[in-house]
Amino acid sequence: MTKADIVNEISRSTGIEKTAVLATVEKFMEVVKDNMANGENVYLRGFGSFIIKVRKEKTARNISKNTTIRIPEHKIPAFKPSRVFLDQVK
């Protein structure tokens, strides 16, 4: 399902214009991205959490050059579904 499909489904089921739904979905995604960029997690009760995970420093190998490189500690965005969400999917 794409963002356009989500907008169409919400518009069809609620009767709200597609442009208003699209603006709302876009703003939601912007708020989530901005908060995570500022180091804050986003919790949606009954759906899941958008969290920031920290990957520890590690060494990796470049096989073609037969060298080792150091990958520094870094943060990555992640999604952790809620128990209710997991139970529905199963």
Secondary structure, DSSP 8 states (H G I E B T S, - for coil): --HHHHHHHHHHHH---HHHHHHHHHHHHHHHHHHHHTT--EEETTTEEEEEEEE--EEEEETTTTEEEEE--EEEEEEEE-HHHHHHH-
